[in-house]
Amino acid sequence: MIRVSIVGASGYTGGDLLRILLFHPEVEIQQVTSERHAGKMVSNLHPNLRKITKLKFVSIDELDPCDVLFLGLPHGHMMNRLEQFEALADTLIDLSADFRISDPAAYETWYGKPHTCPDRLKDFVYGIPELHREEMKGAKRISGAGCNATATILALHPLYQAGVVESSVVEVKAGSSQGGNAVSEGSHHPERSGAVRSYKPTAHRHLGEIQQSLGASNIHFSATSIEMVRGILATSHVFLNKDLEEKDIWKIYRSAYGDEPFIRIVKERSGIHRYPEPKLLAGSNYCDIGFERDPHSNRLVVISAIDNLMKGAAGQAVQAFNISKGFDETTGLQFPGLHPA
Amino acid sequence: MSECPVCGADVELTSDAVVGELLSCEDCGTELEILNLDPVEIGEAPSAEEDWGQ
């Protein structure tokens, strides 16, 4: 059994990590931390885990050595305590943004301040298994990818790899859990309920990792928060540099993802679920991708959906963990979602 | 073995397939119709369009 501890486990991502790992056959959860809730039962914060675990939160300073640390701290904390965590565990899987961008100058561009350990950025494997599976095998440092970035990168990577993109514009609709469990004026129910709020029309931080992963700067990104708790729907308007038919697009995606366990091409001619829908993915680790070629222009619309807390965070981190430790990468991640939900 | 006219996926016919038989593409879910058997020809089955334009 692999001894796992989770740092920053009181948040929504930490809760989903626990939900998955408590049932993982190769994992023993050793400790979970929360500075604010140290001493409280885990089920106080994550009530879905009642009668499943009797774990209590501890402080980071009470952590014992373990095999793997999953880190769900707010952005900027992990890089300042890297040595402390490296002394505790052989393998670190960080879900913050601290080690997603490998270039220090690019990190400063997107996060507005210098990285505190820039020489360590290249030690971390970027956490999208579909792009970095081979590097993940045996990896000791993995950085989870951003949720919006994951939905966008998985949608567009095959097209950029095929060299068929002139430029692309991505609009993401995001659920409220993306903002974490800290309250703010903006999350107050009368303000948030029913909102369709443009919260980042330009310069979203995830664009840095999107451009890094796609190896391109000809991509633009906007994000809107909507009335949804879990989920991301990314609509990517891709302007093609070649005259491709839908059958050609099918071949590109089938070639890229035909063997991927967590990616499904969803594009049906009839029925009410013809394209990806985040609602159907709640709690699952799938990324559904669909597309439609505009018959009147060179635009291809690619639609991708994920659960931001799963394929966009905890689920994808466990998938990466499975790969790094040599387990079947679907272990603990087989939940198919609910219908109706 | 034949090819889905919509997405290009392989479509396998059973040995007792007949002209006019309907089947679904496993990749794109399109309902297909066997138009000919020798040579094999597959087309999209006719269907009513839904109006999603409101």
Interface residues (C-beta under 8 A of the other chain):
Chain A: E246 K247 W250 K251 R254 I265 K267 E268 R269 S270 G271
Chain B: V6 C7 G8 A9 D27 C28 G29 T30 E31 E44 S47 E50
